[in-house]
Amino acid sequence: MAKKAAAKSEEAPKAPAAEAAPEANPAAEKAPAEKAPRKKKPAAEKPGPDAAPAVAEPAAQASAPEPAVTQVAKTAATVDGQPQRKKKKPGTAPSRGKKLKNHLRNIQQKILRDGPQPLKKAVATLKSLKRSKMDETVEIHVFLGVDPTQSDQLIRGTVSLPNGIGKSVRVLVFCQADNVAKAKAAGADVAGGAEIIEKIQKENWLDFDVALATQDMMGQVSRLGKVLGPRGLMPTPKAGTVVAMSQDIGQIVKEFKAGKVEYRTDKTGNIHARVGKMSFDEDKLSENIQMFVDTIKAARPAAVKGQFVLSTTISATQSPGIKLAV
C-alpha cells in the first residue's frame, strides 16, 4: 500500500509537465507553418508582357461599375447612334443671330426715339416692320386710368368694326321656335335650344367663338355658367350677347359675323382687342382703330376722375408696340 501511494504521488506532478511541454518550445510547432509557402491571389498578380489588355478590362469594370446617372446620360446623348442636342429648359427663348439682334435693337431704339405717333403714321410704321410670312393679327392695347377693384369703374361692351377683323367667327345662338330659322338665315353656324345645352354638358362641345342667347333662353343657359364662364363665352347683357325680345336676332348675328369685337378691362386696368390683319390696307386699319378708340372714350364711367385714357398702343403678332398720340 505504501508503494502504491508513492507511485501516485510521483505521477501527479508529472501531468502539468506534460501539458506544459508544448509551451516550452513554441518555435518547434510554428516552424512548419512558417515554412509553408503562401498562396498568392490571382488579382494581385501583374500581367505579363504578352498578356492581352482585354483580360484586365472586365475585371476593372466589375470592380468599379459606372453610376446609373452616367449610363442614362450616355443613352440619352445618342439615339440610334446619332448624337442628340440637349433639350433647353421650358421658357428659354431660342438663340438669335447677331444680325437679327442688331436689327431688332435698331427698331426698338427708333420707336423709342420717335415717341407717340399719329394714327396714320403709326399704322404705316407697323406695316413696315412686317418680317413674317404669315398674316399677323393687329392688336390694340389701351391703358385706362380706372380702379379695377371698383365695380362701377369696370368697362365692358362690344364694338362693330367697319372693316371686320379678317377672321371668320363661329357664332352659336341659343334660341327656340322661329328664332332658330332667323339665326341660321343670318349666318349663324349653330342655332338651337335644349339639345345644344345637353351637348355642351355631356360632350364638352365648345367649337364656337361667340355665344348669343335670346332672353327667354337665359334660364336654361345659366346652367352652363361653370363651363362657358371661365372661357369668356357666357352670354351677358353687358357684352351685348343677350338678345332682347324687341331686338332683331338676325341683325345681331350679322354684326358678330362681320367682326363685332367684345372688350373688357382686366385686373390691371388694360383693354386688349383685335382690330384687323397686317394684310389690311392702311386706311382700313386706321378706320378700325379709330372706331375702337372712340367707343372706349364714349364708355367712360362717371366715377372716374382725372385722365381716362393713359396710353394706347398697337402691335402685331411678331412686332414691338407702337404708341399712338391720341
Buried (B, 14 or more C-beta within 10 A) or exposed (E): EEEEEEEEEEEEEEEEEEEEEEEEEEEEEEEEEEEEEEEEEEEEEEEEEEEEEEEEEEEEEEEEEEEEEEEEEEEEEEEEEEEEEEEEEEEEEEEEEEEEEEEBEEBEEEBEEEEEBEBBBBBBBBBEBBEEEEBBBBBBBBBBBBBBEEEEBBBBBBBBBEBBBBEEBBBBBBBBEEBBEBBBEBBBBBBBBEEBBEEBEEEEBEEBBBBBBBBBBBEBBEEBEEBBEEEEBBBBEEBBBBBEEEEEBBEBBBBBBBBBBBBBBEEEBBBEBBBBBBEBEBEBBBBBBBBBBEBBEEBBBEEBEEEBBEBBBBBBBEBBBBBBEB
